[in-house]
Amino acid sequence: MLTIRLRRIGRKNQPSFRVVVADKRVSASAGKFCEEVGFVNRVTKEIKLDREKISDWMKKGAQPSPTVRNILIGEKVMEGKKIPVHAKSKKKEGAAEPAASVKEASPAAAPAV
C-alpha cells in the first residue's frame, strides 16, 4: 500500500521534510520512495506542495499519513477535518465520573434535622 508521508532531511536541530510517496512497508529512513511531491520546512514555515501530483497519487490509492493529511487540509489541497496527532492523555475517563457522582449524592442523601 502506498502512503504519502514526510521524510526528514536537513541538519541537526534544523529539520526540514520532503513530502514523498512511498510503500508503507519500507521505512522512511531507507531512502526508497516513488516520487517527491512537496517540501515542508517547519523552521521557516515554508510549505511547497505539487497539488496535481498529490491528487494523482491519491486517485491511484495512496493514503496520506495523519501529519501530511493535516498539512494538506491546512493548505486546502483536500477537504476534511484535521486529525489530532499529539499523544493522548493517560488519565482515565472513568476515574473522574464516580467522584462527581459521590459529591452530588452526598448533600441530597443527608437527612435534614
N, C-alpha and C positions, 0 to 999 in steps of 0.2 A: 504494500500500500504506500502511496506517495503522500508526503506531508510537506507543507510549506512552513519552514522554521528558520530560526536565527542561527547563524554560525559566527562565533566570535573571532574577531581579528583585532589588530591594534596592539599597543604596548601595555605594559603593566600599569594599572591604575588609570588607563585611558581607553576604556572599552569602546569599540565600535563593532557593528554587526553587519553581516551580509544576510539578506533575505534570500534563501535558496530553496529549491525544490529537490527533495532527496527521498530515498527509500527510508521508511520508518525504522526498519530493522538495522540499518547501518548507523553507527554513532556519528554525532556531529563533528567530533574531533578527527574522524578518519579522513576527512577531506574529500570524500566522494559524493558528488551531487550531480543532478541532471542539468540544472540551469540556475544562474543567478538572476533574480527578478527584482532586486532592490538593495537598499543600503540604509542603515539606521545608525546615527551617532548620538548616543544619549548625553554626551558631554556638551556638544554644541546645539543639541535639539534639532539636528538636521535629519530629515527623512526624505528619501527619494525612492519611489516605487514605480515600476513599469506596470501600469494598470492593465494594459492589453495582455501582457504575458501572464499576469496573475489570473485574470479572468479565463484565459485559455486553459491554464493548468487546472483551475477549479472545475471547468466544464469536463475535463478529462478524468476527474475524480480525485484530485489532490485535496487533502483536508488541511486547513491551517492549524497550527498549534494555538493554544489559548492566548499566548502573548502576541503572536502575529495576528490572530483574529481581532484582538483589541486594537492593535495598530491600524489594521485595515478599516475597522469601524470608525476610528478616530479620523482617518484620512478620507473617509466617505468612499472607499473603494467598494465596500459591501455594507449592507444594512443589517441591523440586528442589535441585540443588547450585549454589552460588554460582560465578560466573564470575570469574576473575582479570582485573580491568580495568586494572591497572597496566601500565606499559611492560615489555616483555620484555627480558631481558638480551641484550647484543650479543655475549657470549662464545660461541665456537663449541664445541659439544659434542665434535666430532671432535678438537680440539686437545688435550684432556686425556687421551683414551684412549691415544694412542701413547706418551706419556711414561710412563704407568703400566705399559704392557706392556714397555717398554725396561728399566725398573727391575727388574721381575720376571724378565726373561730374563737379565740380567747375572750375578747370583750363580749361577744354575743352569748357565750356559754356561761359566763359568770352570773350568778343569781343576784338580783337587786334586793337588798335588805333594808 
